[in-house]
Amino acid sequence: MTVIRHLGHAGFVVEHAGLRILIDPWFHPAFLDAWFPYPDNRPLLPEVVGGRYDYLYVSHTHEDHFDERLLGQLSREVTVLVPRYRSQSLRRRLARMGFGQQVLLGHRESHRLGPDAVATVYLDTSHKEDSGLLLDLGGYRFLDLNDCNTPLSELPSGIDLLAAQYSGAMWYPNAYRYPPGEMARKTAAVRADLLDTLVRKVRLTGARAYLPSAGPACFLDPELDRFNDRAATIFPHWEDVAGEFAAACPEVEVVRTAPGDTVDAPSAPGSWATDQPGYLAAYRERRRDEWEAYHRGPEPEIGTAEVAGHFDRLQRLNRPLLDGYRQGLRLEADGAAWGVGLGELAERVELEDEPVDPGYTIRVPPRALRAVLDGRAGWEEALLSMRLTLHRDPDVFDLTLLSLLRYGHQPAQTRQLVRERKGAGDAVVERDGLRFQRYCPHAGEDLAHAEVADGVIECPRHHWRWDARTGRCLSGGTLPLRVEPAAATPDEPLLEPTLEGPVR
């Protein structure tokens, strides 16, 4: 018999034929003490810490999956299923914590857990380091994709239960400075994209049942309370999108679980304690010591030399990424401001009145900037905290800059991004009279599943759009797509795309 118990967010305990597998347990605040599990799952903590497990699986290093405080309390005798990432960061962090029994698994590699139990890891095969886990337990197939976006063409099929993200886990657009009307439009677009991606995953895996998971978090710090507005952010509750999902996937059972529920005994509809008035206020008071931790101590001082040294190191670690790149970044921190020139190891960090023309401006609290400069958090964690505010002009996604900030401390990821760009046209797909590169230049999604209509090619993952005639990027970013008529000789390389700016 197989029993799957949901711990909240992306956490599970799976039991089968005497085996016990612990997956992504998250209980403590993440991302500069900003994110908290929602609903509150802390009552389960003693049981989870005291449990016996044969296997532990941690999908990736984001703090709402890699809960170091929780992991530090587990037995080191457990065998850890570790995704084989290029950077080795996850493997090394677990090893430093004393988890010496590790099984490294690459994309679609399997490990037998027991006589009729097999685990298979699925990776996001782009430069990002996310993973999902397929458990085949006596013929019952549970696919936990959490945040992972494995290429749609490589997802497994015949799934009995799919657990996957439906709510956002990104700072765009809600951390940007947009007028209310524009913010509402952008938020609605992202939410629609998230649901579209989920529906595609459900259909392609043939999932008989879906369990909403991997979000949303909640924000207990009163400074961040606006992000708890489920109608105005990319962090909806399942009830906010359930109707749309049912219309798109009417044959799929939805298993709505509260922390502690098992799949075969989920909570009754309408019984969630979070629906009661005052739930969030009471939760905030219970965790006061934890969210207040971010604010303790004197306001830190930030020196220009520290900022210069930080960006100098980032650039030196990521030379291939910045080849031929020029960009201005402006940092603002409680009245102080720095202009940072990026590209060709531009060692320029100047006071705000100096001539650095910024494409991106990031307003970062001194406490968050101090955590980044000291190495206690990366820019990815700082951005996810929603404590930062961003502005960009033009309002176009800059993949190089954001990759430098998000992955620059693990240059194996940015080097892979460069390889993806250089090899973008190596694999091609023929669709609708066109021949174009198979993998999206943004995040590597398989464009065999792209929408092609009205002279536009649209990526099914992040919905970037390109002119089907020229390959010019129309929305999403600036990276062009290699495309030509399908009548071209198949053995010839694709033509270079038109390098014009995007139309928004």
C-alpha angles and dihedrals in degrees: 000000000000121000121187116191121191115221094188131271106020096334124119142164111209121194124190131160092337095317120121121197124187116204128194099325111195123182110138132070116280138199103030091331091298106113123063128180113264121241099027108263099174094113087069094055100092091049093048094047092047096046128110116237134182094196138022123197123193111183100202144332101272108123095238086064102026100054100180095188091054096042090051089064097053127097113267089217091080118105112238123215102215125189110233102240125178094239096053087214097129094046093049095047091052091046092052088053090056101260096138099159102080133160109201114209127185128202111318092353116142138210125196110234097180143340093296102013125094130174121205125186122217118196135201091244095205125085090286119097107224129126143187131205130225115200116194103194114179089323095315108119119208115182116193107190095163103172095340123125104197108181107278092235091058100050116119120246136215093056119172096191128017122193112190144146120277100161126065127269100182138088095234124129103356096060092052126091105248131150111258096257094049091045090053092051094048093045091051090050093052092047090050090050092050092052092045091053091049093050090051091051092049093050097043094048092045089228113190092197135021128207114199107228147143093062173164105327121195131229114228098176104097089223088067099039093114089071089065089070097109094190096053101040140056089253104088126165116243090252088062093061102024094100094053091048092050090052092051097041107024094160095055119096114226115216106202109194134182119209108290096024122125121223092246092051109036125169117279114257112269095017098103114130089214090071091065119099113259096021095124093044091053091047090050091053093048090055098038094121090054102049091039089057090081091060099046122115132024121316106269124240119232123207127207091231090058093051091046092050092049095053093040089057093046091053094047091051091050106041096139092052093053097045106135092356126136125180140146120224124190121202120197121190121174097315097328121099137187131194111215121197111207127195137066089023091298099190093199122131109156139175114268098266094057120102104267109132105211124214090184129034120195120191104203127178112240091242091056093044090050090054090052095046091048092049095243089119136014126227088259091060092043092052093046089053088071087222090115127075122210138198129180132190115222093032093235129123112254105207094186095053095043091046090052090052098040102039105014094105087059101046092181085078096050091046088055089051089055090049090051091053094048093047096040094118098041093095119043138186129206116219135156095351093313135107113205141156111287101221125058112248090222105056107348100256115165106256091201081092094047122128110244114189141131093009094306132111113207125193112231094217110051096002098238109169131213136188104256091215102048104016090235113156109247100181140356101046143329104278112115127219125233107237140154139157113294090238089076116111106275094221094055120091118252117265119258110264126242109272100215126137122267126267113225 
